[in-house]
Amino acid sequence: MTESNMQLTTNPESPFILVDGSSYLFRAFHALPPLTNSKGQATGAIFGVVNMLGKLIEQYQPEKMAVVFDAKGKTFRHDMYKEYKAHRPPMPEELGSQIAPLQEIVKALGLPLLVIEGVEADDVIGTLARQATESEHDTLISTGDKDMAQLVNEHVTLINTMNDQLSTPETVLEKFGVRPDQIIDYLALMGDSADNIPGIPKCGPKTAVKWLQSHQTIDRLMENASLIGGKIGENLRDNLDQLKLSRQLTTIKTDCDLPVHLDDINRQPPDLARLQELFAEYEFKTWLNQVMAGHAPFSKSNGAKAHSQTITKKNGSNPAHVAASVAANASKTNQSAETIHRQTVAIDPSGYETVFTQAQFESWLQRLQSAELVAIDTETTSLDTMEAQVVGVCLAVAEGDTHRACYIPLAHDYDGAPPQLDRDAVLAQLKPLLEDANVAKCGQNLKYDWHVLQNHGITMRGMRFDTMLESYVLNSVATRHNMDDLALKYLNHRTIHFEEIAGKGAKQLTFNQIDIDTAAPYAAEDADVTLRLHQTLWPQLQAEPSLAKVLTEIEMPLMPVLAHMERNGVLLDTAKLAEQSEEISHKLAKLEQQAHLIAGEVFNLNSSKQLQVILFENLDLPVIKKTPKGQPSTAEPVLAELAEQGHELPTLILEYRSLAKLKSTYTDALPKQINQRTGRVHTSYQQAVASTGRLSSTEPNLQNIPVRSEEGRRIRQAFIARPGYKIVAADYSQIELRIMAHLSNDAGLLNAFAHGQDIHRATAAEIFGVPLEAVTTEQRRSAKAVNFGLIYGMSAFGLAKQLNVGRNLAQEYINLYFARYPGVLRYMETTKESAKAKGYVETLMGRRLYLPDIHASNGQLRQYAERTAINAPMQGTAADIIKTAMIHIEEWLNHTDLDVQMLMQVHDELVFEVAEKDLDAAIEHIKPLMESALELKVPLIVEVGQGNNWDEAH
């Protein structure tokens, strides 16, 4: 099987962790005794930092994590103030000698290491935290540096790993007496002797807090400096210019031009061989023993096993991204959230058979025909499901207590490759068995193999079990669901990794280029380990009948449904996309001309340097922020702030950038993803990614196409039907709110839905105490925000921000909501208590979501787990409902003469291509099939539209 570059999906529930390595280095050095190895090398700081990193990894099992160190040399702050950090003594030699080995260990652990010249670690962390916030990622910054408190907000939290203290907006205010947004001014007023930052003489914490509580900001304090009495007032007035400098020096930059971006920072699999060398050299025996046993240190659930930028088919597509510390939290509740039946399997590849002769192959055919279950895997030329061709077939069966596995090479074509059986002949002989629904088959990510065999005219049936899905249903959050990780977790067996036989990077071989003697053990192991994993996982699912039912009645039947949808693909109107691209090009050109007129000269709108000159020199606009090199920033937040001030050119530049991004991301990119053979776009649906059970879509991601903007709707207009056909879109109406009504059994909600009321208008009438007909548009908007906000655990702070109202008013809305819908509040409280008792929550169909942090001592983690407990049953039930509907619709499609194809699943919507002659009949079947997927206490309502394109139908 070949391996190709694929960007891993980031789970939004997984925190982005940034570690202040420089801070930890000094703290560990001074906090721990001066440890050395037998050679006299200092190791105390190394041990301390690695131990703290391990604590973070064990607790959070993050998908995205980076360790940031200060680079050598001066930074922009030295250019700003020559005396910056001038009084610091040189680094002790025994500390300096530990930096390089520590950084080597960090890299070997699979953690991205960032050491960027010209800026400090704080600035790198600040910039990445801002990028994460803009991408709607929650960020956890691990540091002991008080300066970092200025970065804290609703999405950014600090953690001090030495004492497990969290810094949130509330705790920052409690600790310092000022809000996070005032920390910069607080630090500037006091100065910092360690960094040689001048402050106001004799201004300590109490004075700084007093001034900021009275004046809010340094700017207002300086405006009123004449009113400050006594000697301290004189000191303030005498140092106003110096105060401005201090504020610049204490401000952590969040707009640095970094050589890396948030999207590039992914935790990678640890390099066990390198870790063994390093742990042996520095004599960290406990960690050394773990590595020598083949275990990744600090990885309770082997959370970072898949390669950060490439994954193989046997790893499944885009594995789930929330790795949970189940065991630690289960011990607190005296319950095991997941009982792991682990066996140590001594797999001897010398027992595998490489099939070169017809006699061998026929012997295997006999085994397959008599086997109760056949494990199958294909090795191929590509990960592109529409193009991949079979290179070889891997098979495994159980004969009593004995496992038999083989690899049948069919298309290895490197120079000197030995003669192999004819591929077409072998596949022809396998076809009856592969298409026989009575021959039970299991695999790892079998949907991929279904596509590959389909490319050779074989429609695989009898796909009874998939180990990726068995693991996912058993516990969606406790591990990744790729074969390598599952084998290590459940079988205590380290599989052969693809890179070991194919190499890495640009020189990586495709499977057909790999020597058969090298390829065969890897390939046969695929099938053998898959069978062994099934034999371990399936009994655990059978022990929990509701989980076994989710697997056998939802996930496994859904697999061929998704395969057919992917195969169908969707037709694009490339002319319309080209037209839109052309129109955007004209708009960009017009915007460019307008910009040149405003500027009074021609310049490159994409050049930050030229834009700096135009904005801040020629037009003399105020400098909002500076780059690390001291130049005025032209970043988007800066332009947005200037635009809000009424400046015309920044407004125009923002519009230009937005259109340019839309063009490059959608209108130009989508046509390039059309399959040349089918003329359609073929997405891939991932079943084992989202922890709640929702499907995700990749390459292209059809679930993220903009829907609210005019430009986004025009993109949907390019998704069209064939001549003589229409696009039909069927969308569940407010499905999660209906599930909330069912779960909460709240009389008000049940009544509103039973009578077909506009739920947001009904909620507004209840909250604001007005008749339904008197509800204003603004009141309905507020009620809608409350309805959906509470489902997702939104706080008064978040609601206030969304509605642009005060926090007290937002809290009042929430209080009124619960007063009118008391059943919702009871449901939330009952659900949280149940989750604490069980360690998990369930959907109406029995799917579980484990909540390892429901008893966490970390308050923020615990509160997040509680919010998830409330939301997951609704979101998961909605996922189960539409999956069930898809299965029922597929069953109907298999027995109808109507010309209908199911094309896409997007959130709560199904999209079809229907022949015009069958349009009314198709809708008459689709709507009730979707509405009857699950019986609730309120009706499920599906809104169906039709049109020549997706936008019209939607």
Summary of the structure (lengths in Angstrom):
residues: 954
radius of gyration: 30.5
end to end distance: 39.7
largest distance: 102.3
contacts: 3240
relative contact order: 0.08
helix: 52%
strand: 13%
